[in-house]
Amino acid sequence: MELNGAPTPPFRTAAKSVPRRLRGILALDDFEVAARRHLPRPIFGYVAGAAETNATLADNRAVFTEWGFAPRVLADVSQRSQATTLFGQAYAAPFGIAPMGMGALIAYRGDLVLARGAADAHIPMIMSGSSLIRLEEVAAAAPGSWFQAYLPGEPARIAALVDRVARAGFGTLVLTVDTAVLANRENNIRTGFSTPLRPSLRLAWDGITHPRWSLNTFLRTLTRHGMPHFENSYAERGAPIVARNIARDFSMRDHLNWTHLQQIRRQWQGRLVVKGIMNPADARIACDSGVDGIIVSNHGGRQLDGTVSPLRVLPEVVAVAGNIPVMLDSGLRRGTDVLKAMALGASFVFVGRPFVYAAAIGGAAGVTHCINLLGAEIDRDMGLLGINSLAELRPETLRRMGSALA
């Protein structure tokens, strides 16, 4: 099969071309282990941590263990393909790269590395509104990327940001709607992370004790591109990433409501996706408001601690969404996770943390390796499950496991 004139990435043979430094990375979780050693404690803590007790973060992984497969055999799976069509676009796999803030602080030119890696593999990447590289630069380098926005607090600033995204050439706008107030991320305080980062002896020591990150990411960025700023939260430039007396603008969003989404729908001519839906009642309102897609998400456990995993509410959201694609993120780490989500109704999934870890430790090669690992797992799992296409997945493919039987 070919996608846009280019062959589908060879997930079955990709391991043969892995750079030596990445050959010990055998699964997505291995990227986190390597990134813990590579990144300064505040930076790693920002990525890895969630809210309060991390209860939601834990449930995002635990829920996948509650479902098991009932495979078929002797099914002739020699023609299996994980190619997926979403919004009329053919993708090589049913997963993409979720938005991750401050990617260029974690990896050198992180947003560009992720966007180009996704484009080369024919999967989508969602650029974060909390990114440090101008959205126009990413759109030019990888035109098929999506852009994720946090709604500013005032209608005029919303309109200005939407206009900017449209001028840049993005075709898909993703609105994150689960950030009405700032979350209680105690983990950031414990690890010394803040936005902007405050210069301190502790921060300097973290840099000294992680020289590869300091030289190859931070100092390399400073010398070639200057101090990174929050470039895309609004139509105008935001605060620098390191500052002693400058505060980042977190304009309160607690008054935002569905009329603001409807304002954007009237203004935005491209595909509109809403991210952060966790209740079927909200899914119904979003559909009635004219969105083109829904991402069921709890922000990777980074907002309201105690929120259930998206997988737990996915079937209810799918039931009310009708023909509107329902996607999912938060907690996916294995090919089997992807197939379980799709069996329960997801049209597509997005994976976040492992990809930014991969960019941090391996640059473009790390991102490619991460994509190939997950793609190879899905290919293998489809063969063992006895299916040739993802359309064959049904809720009946799964069975409840363990304590869920009680």
N, C-alpha and C positions, 0 to 999 in steps of 0.2 A: 504493500500500500504506500502511496505517496501523499504528502501533505504540502500543499502550496508548491508543488514541483520538487520537493526534497524528500528523500526517503525517511521512513519512520526510524527513530533512533534504535540502534540494535541492542535492546535491553538484554537479550540472551547472550551476547558476546562482549558486552561492554567491559567486564572485569579484566579482559586481556590487556586493555590500554590504560590501566590505572597507574598513576605515578607512584614510584616506590614509597614516597613519604605517606601515601594514603592507603597503602595495601593492608595496614592493620585495622582500618575502618571497615567493618563488615556489616554494620547495621546503623540505622539513623541514630540510635542512642549512643553509639561510640563517638559521634561528633561532639556530644555534650561533655564526655569525659575528657577528650582532647582540648576542648575549648576552656574548660575549668583551669587547666594548666597554663594555657596560652594567654588568657585575658586577665587584666587586673581585677581584683576582687570586686570593686564597685561596678565595673562594666559587666562582668559575668553575673553578678547578683541582680542587676537590672533585667537582664534577659531571662535568667532562670527563675526568678522569683515571681510570686503572684500576690494575692491580697491576704492579709491577716494570717489565719492559721493554715493557709494553702489547702483547705478542704476541697474547694472546687477543683483546684489543680490536680489533686489526687483522684477525684472522681472522674475527671476527663480521661484518665488512663484506666481506672478500675472497671469502668462500664464495658469496655471491650472484652474483658475476661468473662462477662456474664452471658456472652453469646458464643455458640459453637456451630460448626458446620455439619451438615449431613450430606457428604459428597456422593456423587454418582461415579460409576466406574465403567470401563470399556465403552467410552463415549466418543472415541476418535477426536482428540483435542489438537490434532496437528495443524488446524487452521485458526487457532486462537489468536485474537487480537484485542488489545485494550484501547484501541483508538476510540475516541469519544467526540461527539458533536455537541456543542453548547452555543446557543445564540447564533446558530447557523455556521459556526466556525469549527473546523476539524482540528482536534488536538490529538497528539500522539499518545496521551495517557489521561486518565480521569482525575488527575491531581494538578494543582498549581501551587505557586508560592504565595503564602499569606503575607499581608502587610506587617512589617516589623519596623518600629521606630528607631531612628538614630543608627541605621545600618552602616553609614559611613564612619561612625565612631568605633564600631565593632570590627569592621573590616575595611581595608583601604578601598575607597570608592565603592562601598558596599552595595548601594542601590543600583549602580550601573552593572556591577558584577552579577547581581541576581537577575536583573532584567535581561542582560545579554545571554546569560546561561539558560534562562527560560526560553528565550526566543530561539536559540540554537537547537533546543530540544523539542520545540513546537508544543510548549505548554504555556499557560498564562502566568504572569507575575503581577501582583497588586502592589503598587508603590504606596508607601505610607505617607500620610499627611504630616507625620512627625519626622520627616526625612531631612537630611542635611545637604542634599544635592538638588539643584533646581529641577523642578518637574519638567521643564522644557528640554533640559539636557537628556533626561531619561527617555522622554517621548521620541526625541530625534534618534537616539541610539537603538531603541527597541520599540518601534511604533505599535506593536500589538499589546503593549502593557496596559493594565488598568490603573486607575488612580483612586485611592481611598482618602476621603475627606472627613474631618471632624467639623461639624457645623459651627461656624462662629456664632456669637451671641446675638448679632443684630442682622436684620434682613438685608441691609445695604452691603454688609461685609460678606454675607452669604452669596449675594448676587455677584459681587466682584470676584470672589474665589471661583465660582462656577464659570464665569466668563473667561478667567485665566486658564482654567483646565481645558475648556473648549478650544481656545486659541492655540494651545499647545498641541492639539491634535489627538487627545485621548478619545477613544470611542466608548469606553465604559467608565462610569463614575460610580464608586461604591461609597455609600454614606454609612458611617458607623454611628449608631444611635443609642448605645448603652453607656454613655459617659455624661449623664446629666450633672453629676457632681464628681469631684476627685475621689478616687478610691483610697482606701487606707492601706497603703503599701509599706508596712512596717519594715519589710525586707530591705527596701531602699535605704532607710535610715540606718539599719544595722550594718549594712555593707559600705556606708559612706557615699551613696549615690544621691545626686540631686540634679535638677535641671534648672538653670545651667549648673555644671560642676563648679564647686567653689575651690579655688587654689588653697592647698594646705600641705603641711608636712606629710600627712598620711597619704594624700593623693600622690605627692611626689615619690614617696617610698613605693607605692603600688606600681608606679611607672618604672622605677629603677629595678624592681624585682621581676619585671616582665619585659625584658629588653626587646624581644622580638616584636611584641605589639607596639612598644614605644617607638622603635626605630622604623618599622615597616608600615605602621598604620598612622599613628598620631604625628610624629615628626615629619614623615613623608608627606602627609596631608598639609601640614603647616607650611612647609617649604615650597610646595608646588601649587597650593590652592588657597593658602591663607587660613585664618581661623574659621572653622565651620560654623554656620548659623542654621537656625531652624528656617528653612527656606519656603516651606509650602503649607504652613498652617493657615495662612491668610493670603490675600492677593499681594501683600507687601512682605518684605523680609522681616524675620523675627529675631530673637535674641541669639547671641553667640553661644556656643556649647560650653565654653569655659568663661566665667565672669565672676568677679567678686561682689559687685554691687548692682548688677542688672538682674531683674526677675523676668522669667518667661511669662508671657501673657496667656493666662488660662481664663479667658473671659467666660464668666459663668454661663452654663447652658441649661440651668435648671428650669427655665421658663419655656424652653423649646417644646413644640407640640407638632401634631400632624399637619397643621397648616403650613409649617415651614417646609415639610417634605413636599407638600402640594405646590408650594412656590417654586421649588427646584424642578419638579416635574414639568411645570409650565415653561420654565426657562431652558432646561437641558434637553437637547435634541437627540442625544445618544442613548445608549443603554443605561438604565438606572437600576442599581442593585442596592438593597438595604441590608446592612450587616449588623447583627446583634439581636435578632429576633429570637426569643426564647419562649413565646407563648402563642398558641394558635389564634387567640383573639387579636393579637397585634399583627399576626400574619394576614389575617382576613382584612384588617384595615389597610395594611400596606398594599395588598393586591387591589383593593378598591381605589387606592390612591394612584394607581397606574404604574407601579414598579414593574421592571422586567425580570427581576430575580430576587431571591432571598437567600442570605447566608445565615443559617442557624449557628449561633456562636455565643459563648460566654466570655469572649475576649481572652481566651487562654487562661481563665481563672484569675484575671487581673483586675476585676471590678468588684462585684458583690460576692463576697465569700459565702459559701453555702448554696450558691446557685447550682442546679443539677447540670450534668453533662448534656451537651446538645444532642447526643445520640438518644437520650431518654425522651426528648420531646419531638424528635425528628418525624416519626410517623404521624403525629397529630398535626404538625405544620404541613406536611405533604398532603394530608387529607383535605385541608381547606384551601391549598394553593392552586388546585386545579391544574391547568397547563403551564403555570409559571414555574420555571426551574427552581428547585430548592437545593442549595448547596450547604456544606457543613465544614466547620473547622474546629480546632481545639482538641488536642490529645492524640491525634493520629501519628503513629510511628512505624507501623508495619503495613505491608501489602494486605494482610488479612484484615487490618482495621479498615482500609479503604473498601474492601469487598463487603464487609459487614455493613458499613454505612450505606453503600449502594443497594444492598439487599433490602435495607429498611426504607429505601425511597430517595436517597440523595442522588441528584443528577451529576454531582461533581464534588470534590473536596479540596481543601487548601491546608497546607502544612507550613508552620512558621519557624519555630525556634531551630530545628535541625538545619535549616537552610542558611540561617545567618551564622550559626556555628561553623558550618562547612565553608562559608565565604571567609570567615575569620582565620581558620587554620590552613586553608588550601586555595584561597582566591577562586579564580574561574574554574580551575581543575577540581576544587573541592565541591563547588556547586554542581558541576557535571557529574561527579561521583555520587553525590547525594541523589540526584535525579535518577541515575542509572541503578543505584541500589534499590530504590523504591519501585522503579519500573520493572526490574528483574524479579523482585518478590511477587509483584502482581501477576506477571507472566507465569511464574512457577505455580503460584497459588491457583490460578485459573485452570492450569493443567491438572493439578491434583484434585480440584473441586469437580472437574468433569464438565467444564463449559468452554465454549469457543468465543462467546461475546458477553459483554457486560449486561446486555439486555436480557440474558437468561437468569440473572439474579432476581430472586423473589424473597419475600419474608419467609416462605416455606423452606428456603435454603438453610435457614438458621434454626437452632434449638436453644432454649434456655439452659444454662449450665450452673452447677454448684449451688450456692446458697439462694440463687434466684428461683430455684424450684420450690422453695418453702412457701 
